[in-house]
Amino acid sequence: MKVNEPLNSPKTSNPQTYEIASNGSSPPSEVLSSGVKNPTEPVLSPKRQMAWRVASNLAVSFKYAWAGLSYTFQTQRNFRIHVFIGALAISLSVFLHLKSVEVAVIGLTCGLVLVMELLNTAIESVVDLTVKQTYHELAKIAKDCAAGAVLISAMASVLVAGLLILPPLFSMIYLSAIN
C-alpha cells in the first residue's frame, strides 16, 4: 500500500511516498521509498512517536513523570488503595503528634509501596507488550515476582506504621475511656 504523507523532518516540506509492508507475522512496519524501515510509525500515536528521545528540559521530564503517575492512578485499583491508606497513615500520625522522625519513616515506607506499585505497573506493561495476547510461563513469573515485591513492601509498611501508630492510638483511646 502506498501512502502520501510528509515525513517528520523539518528539512522536508514535500510529501514523500512510502510503503507500509505487512508480512502477517508481526505488526506492519513502514518502508520509506528510500528502503529505510521506520518501525515506530504504525505502532505509536503521533504524540508518542518521539518518546524515545531524552526530554528537552526539566519541565518536560516532570510532565512525563506526572503522566506515569496519572496513568497508574487512573488504571490501577491497588495504587489508589495504597495512596488512600498511605494518606490515612500519615494523617493519623500527624493527628497523634508523633515525632517528626516517626512521621518521616511512615512517609518513606508508604512512598516505597507506591514506588513498587509503579514499577509493578511498568513491568506488567512491558511483559504484556512482549507476549501480546499469548501465555508464557516466564511472563507469569515476571508479573508474579513484581506483584510479590509490592506485597512485601506493603507488609513492611503496615508493620512499621502499626508499630509507630498503634501504641499512641491505644493510649489515646484508653485515656478517653477513663475520662
PyMOL commands that set and color helices and strands:
alter all, ss='L'
color gray80, all
select helices_A, chain A and resi 46-48+58-75+77-95+100-131+137-178
alter helices_A, ss='H'
color red, helices_A
select strands_A, chain A and resi 2-5+16-21+29-32+37-38
alter strands_A, ss='S'
color yellow, strands_A
deselect
rebuild
show_as cartoon
